[in-house]
Every structure is written in C-alpha cells, then in structure tokens.
Amino acid sequence: MLACLQLAADVGDRPVVTIEGLAESGTIHPMQQAFLDEDAFQCGYCTPGQIMSAVACIAEGHADTDDAIREAMSGNLCRCAVYPNIVAAVRQAKLAMAEG
C-alpha cells in the first residue's frame, strides 16, 4: 500500500513497515545496501519511497527484467534522474534477498 494514499486511521491493527523498519538487528536491509553500493540516490528526497517500492517490486515478482523493474517503479519520481542506478540496485538486492 502506498503510504501517500493510505489514511493512518484505516490501517487498524495491520502491521506497517517503514524504511527504518527494514533494518534487522542493526544490519541494513539488502535493498538499502544495494542503493548504497550502486549510488542509487543523490539528494535523498525520494530514497525512502524508492527503497520501499523496490522491496515491494521484488516481493510481488515484478523484478524479472529491467523493463519490468522500470514499470513497477514508475510511480516513484527521482528529480536527480538516477534511474539506471536504481534498476541496478534492484537487480543486486534481488539476488541478495534470494540468498538470505
């Protein structure tokens, strides 16, 4: 669910995962690491939304090709235009997430 379209009052008892909640036991999530490794951000303004969408992209099975990744991520705009790096980060994280 996109946070910008979901009223907090409508969430009820369902769990909510934020960018901060991706890290476990002091270790950053593979997607966060991939964004660092691939320089997939510049100003950082869109980075939390990009990372959360990228995690969902993989979880929902939309990361089989670069075109599929671009389509799944098309709702997130990046003013700095690091889209090729974002796609590379999703590819890297998909492998890391499958291993772990």
C-alpha positions as CSV (number, residue, x, y, z in Angstrom):
1,M,0.0,0.0,0.0
2,L,1.3,3.4,-0.9
3,A,1.7,5.5,2.3
4,C,0.6,8.6,0.5
5,L,-2.7,7.0,-0.4
6,Q,-3.5,5.3,2.9
7,L,-5.1,7.1,5.9
8,A,-3.4,6.0,9.1
9,A,-6.8,5.6,10.7
10,D,-7.7,3.0,8.1
11,V,-4.7,0.8,8.9
12,G,-6.2,-0.6,12.1
13,D,-4.3,-3.5,13.6
14,R,-2.3,-4.3,10.4
15,P,1.5,-4.1,10.6
16,V,3.2,-1.1,9.0
17,V,6.8,-1.3,7.8
18,T,8.7,1.9,7.3
19,I,12.1,2.5,5.8
20,E,13.5,2.4,9.4
21,G,11.8,-0.9,10.0
22,L,13.6,-2.7,7.1
23,A,16.8,-3.0,9.2
24,E,17.1,-6.0,11.4
25,S,19.4,-6.4,14.4
26,G,21.4,-3.4,13.4
27,T,22.0,-4.6,9.9
28,I,20.6,-2.7,7.0
29,H,18.3,-4.4,4.5
30,P,19.8,-5.8,1.3
31,M,17.9,-3.2,-0.7
32,Q,19.4,-0.4,1.4
33,Q,22.9,-1.8,0.9
34,A,22.3,-2.1,-2.8
35,F,21.2,1.5,-3.0
36,L,24.5,2.4,-1.3
37,D,26.6,0.1,-3.5
38,E,25.0,1.3,-6.8
39,D,24.9,5.0,-5.9
40,A,21.2,4.9,-6.5
41,F,20.5,8.2,-4.8
42,Q,21.8,11.7,-4.8
43,C,19.7,14.3,-2.9
44,G,17.9,11.5,-0.9
45,Y,14.5,13.1,-1.1
46,C,12.9,10.1,-2.9
47,T,15.1,7.4,-1.5
48,P,12.8,6.0,1.3
49,G,9.9,5.7,-1.2
50,Q,12.2,4.2,-3.9
51,I,13.6,1.6,-1.5
52,M,10.1,0.6,-0.1
53,S,8.8,0.3,-3.7
54,A,11.8,-1.7,-4.8
55,V,11.3,-4.1,-1.9
56,A,7.7,-4.5,-2.9
57,C,8.7,-4.8,-6.6
58,I,10.7,-7.9,-5.7
59,A,8.2,-9.3,-3.2
60,E,5.4,-9.1,-5.8
61,G,7.5,-10.7,-8.5
62,H,7.9,-7.7,-10.8
63,A,11.7,-7.8,-11.0
64,D,12.4,-10.3,-13.6
65,T,13.7,-7.9,-16.2
66,D,15.0,-4.3,-16.3
67,D,11.8,-3.3,-18.2
68,A,9.6,-4.9,-15.5
69,I,11.6,-3.1,-12.8
70,R,11.2,0.2,-14.5
71,E,7.4,-0.4,-14.9
72,A,7.0,-1.4,-11.3
73,M,9.0,1.6,-10.1
74,S,7.3,4.1,-12.5
75,G,5.2,5.6,-9.8
76,N,8.3,6.9,-8.0
77,L,9.9,10.0,-9.4
78,C,13.5,11.0,-8.9
79,R,14.4,14.6,-9.6
80,C,18.1,13.6,-9.8
81,A,17.4,11.0,-12.5
82,V,19.5,8.1,-11.2
83,Y,17.0,5.6,-12.7
84,P,19.7,3.4,-14.2
85,N,21.4,3.1,-10.8
86,I,18.0,2.3,-9.1
87,V,17.4,-0.5,-11.6
88,A,20.9,-1.9,-10.9
89,A,20.2,-1.7,-7.2
90,V,17.0,-3.7,-7.5
91,R,18.8,-6.3,-9.5
92,Q,21.6,-6.5,-6.9
93,A,19.1,-6.7,-4.0
94,K,17.0,-9.3,-5.7
95,L,20.0,-11.7,-5.7
96,A,20.9,-10.8,-2.1
97,M,17.3,-11.2,-0.9
98,A,17.1,-14.6,-2.6
99,E,20.2,-15.8,-0.8
100,G,19.2,-14.6,2.6
